[in-house]
Amino acid sequence: MQDQKFNIGVIGSGNIGGTLGKHFAKAGYPVMFSSRHPEQLTALAEEAGHGARVGTIEAAAGFGEVILLSIPFGKTPDLKQQVGTLEGKVLIDTNNYYPQRDGDLPGNEMAKKNLLESEWTASHFPSASVAKAFNTIYYVTLGGRAFDHENPMAIPFGASDEKAKEITNTLIHDIGFAPVHVGDLGGTRSMQPGQKLYTKELAPGEMQKLL
Ligand SMILES: NC(=O)c1ccc[n+]([C@@H]2O[C@H](COP(=O)([O-])OP(=O)(O)OC[C@H]3O[C@@H](n4cnc5c(N)ncnc54)[C@H](OP(=O)(O)O)[C@@H]3O)[C@@H](O)[C@H]2O)c1
């Protein structure tokens, strides 16, 4: 799969999903943007170019071999009802938990089951390969610092298995950032809001030192 330009379904095409979808399209990946209002995404797809298209959330989930998830964190259970288990797909989770936006329910569940944010998301899609990435970077920085292959900024990521690790590593690299693997999803605490990698704009060597 690594040498192919696999299809990417973007679920949630706002600040992060919109920016990343444009980058992936520029890097040569077939992209489908989606949200609950796909009719509002035509201009984004035109801006992305490179054949980027627009669809419903279900269509993007079907289209993508890789699914980029970029919606309000607390909406994941609703999404699962819509798209099912995403069996066999790679799910890249960019979401962060903000209780004032997402409510107390996810926080209570995570505390009860002793789950990190990435593990809570992954628990809804047990037959997908799940990675956590792009959640530590401000979307404006994500837009401005991409494709700097000479001096790439570090993007940390964790992955549930080898497939998710390899594909996420490739995607981060292909859009001109330096992937820094933090381990499996259990290693992603350092990437959560307020933790040591959150919003850090570092060179890869500096990030490795912090880890
Ligand atoms: N902003 C940042 O710099 C940043 C950085 C790192 C991580 N994050 C995290 O990334 C995620 C997305 O943030 P964002 O800033 O990109 O948000 P955003 O600009 O508000 O975009 C959210 C997208 O999700 C869609 N959406 C909302 N509710 C949905 C639902 N129930 N089902 C499916 N799609 C839904 C929205 O479109 P419709 O309303 O049309 O459906 C929109 O396309 C959040 O979890 C955020 O915490 C943000």
The ligand as an SDF file (V2000), in Angstrom:
LIG
                    3D

 48 52  0  0  0  0  0  0  0  0999 V2000
   -8.4160   24.1910   14.8090 N   0  0  0  0  0  0  0  0  0  0  0  0
   -7.2050   23.6940   15.0910 C   0  0  0  0  0  0  0  0  0  0  0  0
   -6.1590   24.3780   14.9240 O   0  0  0  0  0  0  0  0  0  0  0  0
   -7.0880   22.2700   15.5610 C   0  0  0  0  0  0  0  0  0  0  0  0
   -5.8060   21.7540   15.7220 C   0  0  0  0  0  0  0  0  0  0  0  0
   -5.6520   20.4100   16.0380 C   0  0  0  0  0  0  0  0  0  0  0  0
   -6.7740   19.6030   16.2500 C   0  0  0  0  0  0  0  0  0  0  0  0
   -8.0210   20.1620   16.1500 N   0  0  0  0  0  0  0  0  0  0  0  0
   -9.1740   19.2540   16.4030 C   0  0  0  0  0  0  0  0  0  0  0  0
   -9.6020   18.7990   15.1280 O   0  0  0  0  0  0  0  0  0  0  0  0
  -11.0290   18.6340   15.1060 C   0  0  0  0  0  0  0  0  0  0  0  0
  -11.6000   19.5470   14.0260 C   0  0  0  0  0  0  0  0  0  0  0  0
  -11.2630   20.8950   14.3600 O   0  0  0  0  0  0  0  0  0  0  0  0
  -11.4630   22.0660   13.3220 P   0  0  0  0  0  0  0  0  0  0  0  0
  -10.8570   23.2810   13.9170 O   0  0  0  0  0  0  0  0  0  0  0  0
  -11.0690   21.6270   11.9550 O   0  0  0  0  0  0  0  0  0  0  0  0
  -13.0600   22.2130   13.3780 O   0  0  0  0  0  0  0  0  0  0  0  0
  -14.0210   22.9710   12.3460 P   0  0  0  0  0  0  0  0  0  0  0  0
  -13.2640   23.9320   11.5300 O   0  0  0  0  0  0  0  0  0  0  0  0
  -15.1920   23.4180   13.1530 O   0  0  0  0  0  0  0  0  0  0  0  0
  -14.4860   21.7780   11.3760 O   0  0  0  0  0  0  0  0  0  0  0  0
  -15.2350   20.7090   11.8540 C   0  0  0  0  0  0  0  0  0  0  0  0
  -15.8200   19.9550   10.6780 C   0  0  0  0  0  0  0  0  0  0  0  0
  -16.5950   18.8690   11.1900 O   0  0  0  0  0  0  0  0  0  0  0  0
  -17.8910   18.8770   10.5670 C   0  0  0  0  0  0  0  0  0  0  0  0
  -18.8050   18.3270   11.5640 N   0  0  0  0  0  0  0  0  0  0  0  0
  -19.2910   18.9310   12.6720 C   0  0  0  0  0  0  0  0  0  0  0  0
  -20.0560   18.0680   13.3650 N   0  0  0  0  0  0  0  0  0  0  0  0
  -20.0540   16.9110   12.6750 C   0  0  0  0  0  0  0  0  0  0  0  0
  -20.6730   15.6530   12.8830 C   0  0  0  0  0  0  0  0  0  0  0  0
  -21.4910   15.4360   13.9200 N   0  0  0  0  0  0  0  0  0  0  0  0
  -20.4450   14.6680   11.9960 N   0  0  0  0  0  0  0  0  0  0  0  0
  -19.6400   14.8920   10.9420 C   0  0  0  0  0  0  0  0  0  0  0  0
  -19.0200   16.0610   10.6820 N   0  0  0  0  0  0  0  0  0  0  0  0
  -19.2530   17.0650   11.5370 C   0  0  0  0  0  0  0  0  0  0  0  0
  -18.1190   20.3300   10.1820 C   0  0  0  0  0  0  0  0  0  0  0  0
  -18.9540   20.5000    9.0600 O   0  0  0  0  0  0  0  0  0  0  0  0
  -20.5560   20.4290    9.1220 P   0  0  0  0  0  0  0  0  0  0  0  0
  -20.9760   21.2960   10.2870 O   0  0  0  0  0  0  0  0  0  0  0  0
  -20.9750   20.9220    7.7770 O   0  0  0  0  0  0  0  0  0  0  0  0
  -20.8830   18.9870    9.3050 O   0  0  0  0  0  0  0  0  0  0  0  0
  -16.7240   20.7550    9.7720 C   0  0  0  0  0  0  0  0  0  0  0  0
  -16.4660   20.3400    8.4260 O   0  0  0  0  0  0  0  0  0  0  0  0
  -11.4990   18.9950   16.5190 C   0  0  0  0  0  0  0  0  0  0  0  0
  -11.6250   17.8140   17.2820 O   0  0  0  0  0  0  0  0  0  0  0  0
  -10.3760   19.8940   17.0560 C   0  0  0  0  0  0  0  0  0  0  0  0
  -10.3130   19.8710   18.4620 O   0  0  0  0  0  0  0  0  0  0  0  0
   -8.2030   21.4620   15.7950 C   0  0  0  0  0  0  0  0  0  0  0  0
  1  2  1  0
  2  3  2  0
  2  4  1  0
  4  5  1  0
  4 48  2  0
  5  6  2  0
  6  7  1  0
  7  8  2  0
  8  9  1  0
  8 48  1  0
  9 10  1  0
  9 46  1  0
 10 11  1  0
 11 12  1  0
 11 44  1  0
 12 13  1  0
 13 14  1  0
 14 15  2  0
 14 16  1  0
 14 17  1  0
 17 18  1  0
 18 19  2  0
 18 20  1  0
 18 21  1  0
 21 22  1  0
 22 23  1  0
 23 24  1  0
 23 42  1  0
 24 25  1  0
 25 26  1  0
 25 36  1  0
 26 27  1  0
 26 35  1  0
 27 28  2  0
 28 29  1  0
 29 30  1  0
 29 35  2  0
 30 31  1  0
 30 32  2  0
 32 33  1  0
 33 34  2  0
 34 35  1  0
 36 37  1  0
 36 42  1  0
 37 38  1  0
 38 39  2  0
 38 40  1  0
 38 41  1  0
 42 43  1  0
 44 45  1  0
 44 46  1  0
 46 47  1  0
M  CHG  2   8   1  16  -1
M  END
$$$$
